[in-house]
């Protein structure tokens, strides 16, 4: 119930991302919400949630991922070019449990991500790491890791 009400009070955003790792490519599109939480070290620490979809490709095989990822977001300073850092983990669903030779074993996965970047006004650009894994719930658990870039536009 709390997760459903969260977007009603938070600032919305649109995100595009892409990356590569474990010989796979990943492209993503998502929406997010971010709520002010508290001041920290000259900036602010916010809580957020992202709803997104990604398409992974490996050796001609494709996998679709849908995720809900709660996160902590740090935005430094006021105005101009500001530092940005974020990290989160949440549940993910994938349409198949195999991608190329990688065995993920179950359709229930966990998507963890972290990024460092810069913000200017409503725009942000970050270098990020994504990891998709079933958290050891079922073996084998090859997982997928992607290193890439994300762009976000906030509508606040």
One Martini backbone bead per residue (centre of mass of N, CA, C, O) as a GRO file, in nm:
protein
  156
    1UNK     BB    1   0.058   0.063  -0.021
    2UNK     BB    2   0.299   0.256   0.004
    3UNK     BB    3   0.405   0.218  -0.293
    4UNK     BB    4   0.142   0.329  -0.429
    5UNK     BB    5   0.155   0.624  -0.281
    6UNK     BB    6   0.434   0.750  -0.342
    7UNK     BB    7   0.387   0.901  -0.630
    8UNK     BB    8   0.188   1.130  -0.514
    9UNK     BB    9   0.453   1.291  -0.350
   10UNK     BB   10   0.653   1.269  -0.588
   11UNK     BB   11   0.905   1.312  -0.815
   12UNK     BB   12   0.920   1.274  -1.146
   13UNK     BB   13   1.071   1.044  -1.398
   14UNK     BB   14   1.295   0.984  -1.680
   15UNK     BB   15   1.469   0.686  -1.810
   16UNK     BB   16   1.785   0.609  -1.968
   17UNK     BB   17   1.960   0.299  -2.058
   18UNK     BB   18   2.298   0.147  -2.082
   19UNK     BB   19   2.487  -0.167  -2.146
   20UNK     BB   20   2.776  -0.381  -2.056
   21UNK     BB   21   2.809  -0.742  -1.990
   22UNK     BB   22   2.876  -1.065  -2.008
   23UNK     BB   23   2.835  -1.028  -2.332
   24UNK     BB   24   2.605  -0.819  -2.282
   25UNK     BB   25   2.320  -0.627  -2.361
   26UNK     BB   26   2.163  -0.313  -2.235
   27UNK     BB   27   1.822  -0.177  -2.237
   28UNK     BB   28   1.646   0.114  -2.092
   29UNK     BB   29   1.318   0.196  -1.938
   30UNK     BB   30   1.187   0.458  -1.710
   31UNK     BB   31   1.030   0.529  -1.400
   32UNK     BB   32   1.027   0.785  -1.138
   33UNK     BB   33   1.058   0.852  -0.778
   34UNK     BB   34   1.122   1.144  -0.560
   35UNK     BB   35   1.190   1.204  -0.208
   36UNK     BB   36   1.238   1.396   0.032
   37UNK     BB   37   1.428   1.357   0.341
   38UNK     BB   38   1.745   1.477   0.389
   39UNK     BB   39   2.006   1.634   0.508
   40UNK     BB   40   2.352   1.609   0.355
   41UNK     BB   41   2.651   1.736   0.310
   42UNK     BB   42   2.520   1.994   0.141
   43UNK     BB   43   2.269   1.819   0.076
   44UNK     BB   44   2.064   1.534  -0.030
   45UNK     BB   45   1.853   1.272   0.091
   46UNK     BB   46   1.676   1.033  -0.093
   47UNK     BB   47   1.386   0.869  -0.192
   48UNK     BB   48   1.317   0.590  -0.419
   49UNK     BB   49   1.149   0.477  -0.731
   50UNK     BB   50   1.167   0.220  -0.986
   51UNK     BB   51   1.016   0.165  -1.309
   52UNK     BB   52   1.133  -0.100  -1.527
   53UNK     BB   53   1.279  -0.181  -1.849
   54UNK     BB   54   1.465  -0.451  -2.007
   55UNK     BB   55   1.703  -0.538  -2.267
   56UNK     BB   56   1.862  -0.836  -2.338
   57UNK     BB   57   2.174  -0.936  -2.517
   58UNK     BB   58   2.285  -1.274  -2.638
   59UNK     BB   59   2.367  -1.446  -2.900
   60UNK     BB   60   2.062  -1.369  -3.021
   61UNK     BB   61   1.945  -1.341  -2.747
   62UNK     BB   62   1.648  -1.262  -2.542
   63UNK     BB   63   1.562  -1.042  -2.257
   64UNK     BB   64   1.309  -0.956  -2.022
   65UNK     BB   65   1.286  -0.683  -1.781
   66UNK     BB   66   1.117  -0.627  -1.464
   67UNK     BB   67   1.121  -0.346  -1.225
   68UNK     BB   68   1.148  -0.275  -0.860
   69UNK     BB   69   1.344   0.010  -0.724
   70UNK     BB   70   1.460   0.095  -0.442
   71UNK     BB   71   1.621   0.410  -0.317
   72UNK     BB   72   1.917   0.600  -0.277
   73UNK     BB   73   1.970   0.966  -0.300
   74UNK     BB   74   2.242   1.182  -0.384
   75UNK     BB   75   2.246   1.547  -0.366
   76UNK     BB   76   2.458   1.798  -0.431
   77UNK     BB   77   2.403   2.096  -0.354
   78UNK     BB   78   2.336   2.415  -0.531
   79UNK     BB   79   2.313   2.439  -0.821
   80UNK     BB   80   2.434   2.364  -1.099
   81UNK     BB   81   2.686   2.147  -1.072
   82UNK     BB   82   2.612   1.816  -0.940
   83UNK     BB   83   2.633   1.560  -0.743
   84UNK     BB   84   2.575   1.194  -0.782
   85UNK     BB   85   2.413   0.925  -0.589
   86UNK     BB   86   2.325   0.565  -0.613
   87UNK     BB   87   2.111   0.301  -0.456
   88UNK     BB   88   1.968  -0.034  -0.528
   89UNK     BB   89   1.701  -0.284  -0.451
   90UNK     BB   90   1.498  -0.532  -0.636
   91UNK     BB   91   1.254  -0.673  -0.795
   92UNK     BB   92   1.239  -0.921  -1.068
   93UNK     BB   93   1.129  -0.995  -1.401
   94UNK     BB   94   1.157  -1.269  -1.632
   95UNK     BB   95   1.076  -1.436  -1.939
   96UNK     BB   96   1.351  -1.600  -1.885
   97UNK     BB   97   1.612  -1.831  -1.750
   98UNK     BB   98   1.773  -1.763  -2.024
   99UNK     BB   99   2.097  -1.637  -2.169
  100UNK     BB  100   2.216  -1.816  -2.364
  101UNK     BB  101   2.459  -1.961  -2.147
  102UNK     BB  102   2.293  -1.830  -1.919
  103UNK     BB  103   2.185  -1.933  -1.592
  104UNK     BB  104   1.906  -1.817  -1.378
  105UNK     BB  105   1.658  -2.046  -1.299
  106UNK     BB  106   1.463  -1.786  -1.262
  107UNK     BB  107   1.216  -1.530  -1.284
  108UNK     BB  108   1.312  -1.451  -1.014
  109UNK     BB  109   1.471  -1.146  -0.924
  110UNK     BB  110   1.750  -0.922  -0.862
  111UNK     BB  111   1.796  -0.565  -0.871
  112UNK     BB  112   2.107  -0.408  -0.878
  113UNK     BB  113   2.219  -0.059  -0.818
  114UNK     BB  114   2.474   0.187  -0.923
  115UNK     BB  115   2.571   0.549  -0.908
  116UNK     BB  116   2.766   0.808  -1.084
  117UNK     BB  117   2.726   1.176  -1.110
  118UNK     BB  118   2.547   1.444  -1.279
  119UNK     BB  119   2.385   1.760  -1.224
  120UNK     BB  120   2.147   1.977  -1.421
  121UNK     BB  121   1.890   2.054  -1.299
  122UNK     BB  122   1.682   1.808  -1.456
  123UNK     BB  123   1.956   1.674  -1.527
  124UNK     BB  124   2.115   1.342  -1.570
  125UNK     BB  125   2.444   1.176  -1.547
  126UNK     BB  126   2.550   0.822  -1.536
  127UNK     BB  127   2.742   0.585  -1.393
  128UNK     BB  128   2.668   0.225  -1.404
  129UNK     BB  129   2.553  -0.060  -1.211
  130UNK     BB  130   2.430  -0.388  -1.289
  131UNK     BB  131   2.239  -0.656  -1.122
  132UNK     BB  132   2.138  -0.996  -1.198
  133UNK     BB  133   1.966  -1.207  -0.954
  134UNK     BB  134   1.845  -1.478  -0.736
  135UNK     BB  135   2.014  -1.487  -0.457
  136UNK     BB  136   2.037  -1.817  -0.431
  137UNK     BB  137   1.753  -1.972  -0.463
  138UNK     BB  138   1.888  -2.097  -0.733
  139UNK     BB  139   2.040  -2.352  -0.920
  140UNK     BB  140   2.191  -2.185  -1.112
  141UNK     BB  141   2.368  -1.840  -1.073
  142UNK     BB  142   2.497  -1.643  -1.304
  143UNK     BB  143   2.402  -1.389  -1.391
  144UNK     BB  144   2.410  -1.020  -1.448
  145UNK     BB  145   2.638  -0.766  -1.572
  146UNK     BB  146   2.628  -0.401  -1.599
  147UNK     BB  147   2.794  -0.138  -1.777
  148UNK     BB  148   2.702   0.223  -1.777
  149UNK     BB  149   2.442   0.452  -1.883
  150UNK     BB  150   2.248   0.739  -1.758
  151UNK     BB  151   1.938   0.915  -1.817
  152UNK     BB  152   1.769   1.197  -1.650
  153UNK     BB  153   1.433   1.336  -1.614
  154UNK     BB  154   1.291   1.586  -1.421
  155UNK     BB  155   0.945   1.705  -1.319
  156UNK     BB  156   0.975   1.926  -1.063
   0.00000   0.00000   0.00000
